[in-house]
Amino acid sequence: MSCLYIIPTPIGNLKDITLRALDVLKEVDVILAEDTRTTNKLLKHFEITTKTKAYHQHNEHLITSKVIHEITNSENGFAIVSDAGTPGISDPGYLLIRECVKNDIKIISLPGPTAFVPALTQSGFPCDRFLFEGFLPHKKGRKKKLEILKEEKRTIILYESPHRILKLLKELNEHLGSNRLVSVSRELTKVYEETLIGTANELVEKFSNQKPKGEFVVVIDALKMN
């Protein structure tokens, strides 16, 4: 069957995978994985023996055409997974999905884990309208992007790594002002899950006193209109 399944995988707690996702991972011919070592640990835990194949940002431009051909000629279709969360959301997947659309390959996207949804809903900030920006540019265009976000009226969601979280919070304090509330979530669904809410400057003080660990989701409160 010429089909690509988009399969979300747990962002921490393995119990968050769906029964449907497990069924699909067992049935497809090949699982395209961001890191086969990470995915194979997940598969081993659930006693799934499906073949995995590496598909990530460093090889996707080189092998997508070949993968499209393989999917077209597969019997039970392919699945694509990232290390955690939903493929295509700040993870590899977009390029392959786009080419599947162009080649009339059926795409079935399963609902499931993604880090920004729990971080958003537990922040207490407006969830009816929001902007997901993912990771900001590391260097070129970063300051310009922050100046644009300064005028954004909706709740804003960002991803950040542990070694850049302090820099980001300091930049938010500088560009978005000292009164804008920020929610920072880390280690979501894991044993040491934590969400802290305060001004960017207050959170800078917090993380200056403890080494930041884990991947971060930063949620910025909607701009209050006078």
C-alpha positions, -999 to +999 in steps of 0.1 A: +000+000+000+014+034-010+011+051+023+031+071+049+020+071+085+031+101+107+035+086+142+040+108+173+062+092+199+064+099+237+083+130+248+092+113+280+067+090+295+064+058+274+028+053+285+018+083+264+021+063+231-013+053+217-025+018+211-031+028+174+005+040+171+018+007+184-004-012+159+008+008+130+045+005+140+040-033+141+023-035+107+043-011+084+072-024+063+098+002+075+100+029+102+119+060+092+136+073+123+154+105+133+178+084+153+175+046+149+191+040+183+165+060+201+136+045+182+149+010+186+149+014+224+112+024+221+104-006+198+123-030+220+102-018+250+070-027+232+085-058+216+082-044+180+106-059+155+099-037+124+129-026+104+141+009+110+159+032+086+177+065+094+159+096+081+171+129+095+181+165+087+216+154+076+204+129+049+168+138+040+178+158+009+199+130-003+176+101+002+140+114-001+136+105-038+147+069-030+124+067+000+095+079-021+102+051-046+103+026-017+071+038-002+054+036-036+064-001-039+058-011-003+032-036+007+022-022+041+035+014+038+061+033+058+059+051+091+080+082+101+089+090+137+112+115+154+131+110+186+102+125+206+069+142+197+054+146+163+075+145+131+075+178+112+071+200+143+107+212+148+118+178+137+125+161+103+095+151+083+082+181+063+103+174+032+092+138+029+056+146+036+056+174+009+071+149-016+045+123-007+017+149-015+033+156-048+035+119-057-001+111-046+011+089-017-016+086+010-007+103+042-022+093+076-012+114+105-019+100+140-027+123+169-004+121+198+024+137+220+039+170+212+056+191+238+041+225+232+005+215+239+008+206+276+032+235+281+006+259+266-025+245+284-009+245+319+006+280+316-027+296+323-022+319+293-049+323+266-050+292+244-077+302+219-052+320+197-014+314+198+017+316+177+041+286+176+076+298+166+097+267+176+134+275+179+144+311+172+174+317+148+206+312+167+224+342+151+213+358+119+178+373+121+174+366+158+172+402+170+148+411+142+126+381+151+124+392+187+114+428+177+086+413+156+075+391+185+074+422+207+043+434+187+026+400+186-007+401+205-013+363+207+003+339+232+037+329+219+054+294+221+091+288+217+114+258+221+149+262+236+178+241+246+192+241+282+224+259+272+206+288+256+176+292+280+193+319+301+202+339+270+166+336+257+151+348+289+174+378+291+165+387+255+128+384+263+133+407+292+151+432+270+128+431+239+093+422+253+095+442+286+098+434+322+061+430+329+053+403+304+047+369+321+065+339+308+060+302+316+089+278+313+083+241+312+110+214+312+112+176+313+075+174+304+059+140+313+091+129+331+098+124+367+113+158+372+088+177+352+087+214+362+068+245+351+078+280+364+058+312+358+070+347+363+086+376+345+116+368+323+138+386+348+125+365+377+131+333+357+167+345+349+174+347+386+159+312+391+179+295+364+211+314+373+210+296+407+205+261+392+220+246+361+193+243+335+186+207+325+162+192+299+146+206+268+125+237+274+092+250+262+088+287+267+052+302+266+049+340+266+016+355+278-006+373+253+000+410+250-025+429+272-042+457+254-047+490+272 
